[in-house]
């Protein structure tokens, strides 16, 4: 007698099988490693791993089916990022363990060099944009968000921190210098750092206009050049111009004195890709959890968060991350400074 086997579905087992399949290829493991603190487009990943677009797309599809990568569309491009384990999904422990193991892997040196090359291309595009548009940048930026729209929220947070009269501040990417007068009132010494001579000239004109004697302007690369740490480091609508924001936070955290604060004002994640062309944005905002995750990885502690809704569909996040005193020994070792 013929018997028909009952139709059974093993959805949890399917999820585990997909994870095992996705992790069974060295290239896919290296892709996950490369995506640990960054996101890349298909063409960038093809460049990084020196394979064709169709080949990298196949591996990304396998990773996506296993829930190991997530996608985000920016205009006509799709960017991939690593997806964190969801405790409510089957295989979450295996997922988390896999990512932990992947983070202990060392990427091949040639892959690391090509990642650095992609970051250099992004940074060059950003510098070129500001060199071309310095005179009109603020008007273009105001199409998205201007300082008046978040100034009060940022100042309320800044004043609540009650810095000492002797405290110092550092603003990365001051733009036309609009926020420098507020910092000059609250800190004994302020340093404004920019890698664009044209933008720094606008900040210099603001300082002269307002007589800001305690503000020093410095032409420098915030991630590679030398400059003193500060009690308060400020990034206003700047992080989305960095080629690799997570890595940037690691470097910038070293410039915050023990017990000091990093203040970030930026856009929440959005899908208005025209901002890339109009304002030179490399990233369309950030997920709130991503900023917290990156800051923790950089040794900082998430503190207050404020959110400002805008009628044009954007939302601003004003975030405070503290550098705890217990990290002071490590940071003195890393930076060579107390």
Secondary structure by P-SEA (a helix, b strand, c coil): ccccccccccaaaaaaaaaaaaaccaaaaaaaaaaccccccaaaaaaaacccaaaaaaaaaaaaaaccbbbbbcccbbbbbbbcccccccaaaaaaaaaaaaaaccccaaaaaaaaaaaaaaaaaaaaaaaacccaaaaaaaacccccccaaaaaaaaaaacccccbbbbbcccccccaaaaaaacccbbbbbbccaaaaaaaaaaaaaaccccbbbbbcccccbbbbbccbbbbcccccccccaaaaaaaaaaaccccbbbbbbbbccccccccccccccccccccaaaaaaaaaaacccccbbbbbbbcccbbbbbbbbbbcccaaaaaaaaaccc
